[in-house]
């Protein structure tokens, strides 16, 4: 897959079929839209293209907003490639770019800059200065500038429109299992294992520790049934997010205990997939009381992971 920064001559891509967006999360709605783009491009022997922005428009238009992301830049690109996208074009989102009128965007970016022949966007798509351009404007401009517009209805699941905003809300409220159903996979964060205080080791529950990645959506503090992925191996796990208040509040991080495997993961990159929330964070009077509760958490995590595994096996 080709990654392009800025505009390049349209002649470099045969019959571009595109979509536009930020695609944070690569959820079920995104994958349905990307599938339409790829299928249409393949049918025309063309190029499936994603047009996206760097930085995220909110960073320029509303810098006071604390926007957190569902996917890292590397994961987003990997999922575009998995979907069959052949080129991702990053446009620098600046104040000048945001001031383009709908007609300037359609002619200068879509027609002259990319050479788009077909474009798939959500039926509520907005574009141009002040988000003044709507889908009917894009359709009219497409007729004027020589490209076809395909409005796409939103994907609904369990009565809700599947959107990145809704998934962020679910994760931040601890509804991890429901968020996974909207994403089509468990929500995950990754990082390199760092040294902790080894309190888990002393309690008999050694953990691998991760610093919380900046600008990512983080589930609320508490204990989770989880899966840890390391070198393409998957381990049933218990994950904790919090500041370890029993020992005096410290740095907020992720601690992961592998249920059935002892592996020295220090310095290794791992991915933690959050399967379901078991409980919130608690303060215990003694380390021994905490150890007893961890044993209960491990039992509940095994039960949860077994239940979900059996449910997947019957679908």
Residue, then its C-alpha position, 0 to 999 in steps of 0.5 A: x500500500x502506498x502512503x502519500x503526504x500531500x497531493x501528487x499528479x493524478x496520472x500516478x493513479x489509474x481511475x481513483x475510487x475514493x472515500x474521505x474521513x479520519x477512520x479512527x477505530x476502523x469499526x464496522x461502519x468504516x469497513x463497510x464503506x471501505x469494502x464498497x470503495x475497494x469493490x468499485x475500484x476492482x470492478x473498474x480496474x482502478x485504484x481504491x484510495x483513502x483521503x484523510x488528514x494530518x493532523x485531525x481537523x479537531x486539533x486545528x478547529x477546536x484545539x481546546x478539545x481533549x480528543x482521544x483516539x481509538x487506533x494508533x497511526x500504525x494500526x490505522x494504516x495496517x487496517x487500511x491495507x487489510x481492507x484492500x486500500x492501495x493508496x492513503x493520501x494524507x492532506x495537511x489540515x491547516x487553517x488555509x485548507x479549512x477555509x476552502x469553499x466546497x467548490x474549491x475543495x471539489x475542484x482543487x483537491x478532488x478533481x485536480x489534486x487527486x483525479x477522483x472518478x468515483x467517491x463514496x461518503x456517508x449520507x451526512x458528509x459535510x465539507x468545505x469552509x464551515x462544513x457548508x457543503x452537504x451531500x447534495x452539493x458534492x453530488x452537484x459538484x461531482x456532475x460539474x467536475x466529472x466524478x460520480x458521488x455515491x452516498x452511503x447510509x450509516x451502519x446500525x448495530x443494536x439500534x445505534x449508529x456505529x460511529x467512533x464517537x459512540x465507541x469512545x463513549x462506550x469504552x470510557x464508560x466501561x462498556x468494553x464488551x459492547x464496544x467490541x461488538x461495534x468495533x468488530x474486535x476487542x479494543x486494544x492498546x499496545x506498548x513496550x513492557x516497562x519495569x514496575x515496582x514488582x509488587x505483583x511478584x511479591x503478592x504471587x501475581x507477577x505482572x507486565x506493565x505498560x505506560x498508558x499511550x498518549x492521546x488514546x482512549x483509555x478504559x476506566x480504572x479497574x480490572x478486566x478480562x483480557x487477552x495479551x498478544x506477544x509475537x503472534x501468541x495469545x494469552x488469556x490474562x487479567x488486566x488492571x488499569x489504575x494507580x494502585x491506591x492500596x500502596x498509595x496512588x502512583x502513576x496510572x498504568x496498565x498491569x497484565x497478569x498472564x493466566x497460564x504462562x510465565x514469560x519474561x516480557x520486559x522490554x518486549x512490545x505487547x498488545x492488550x485486548x480488553x475483553x470485559x470489565x470485571x470491577x472498578x478499582x478498590x482500596x484494600x486495607x492490607x496487601x494480603x486482602x488485595x492478593x485474595x481479591x486478585x485470586x477472585x479476579x483471576x477466577x472471574x476472568x477465566x469464567x468470562x473468557x471461557x464464556x465468550x470463547x464458547x459463544x464465538x464457537x457457536x456462531 
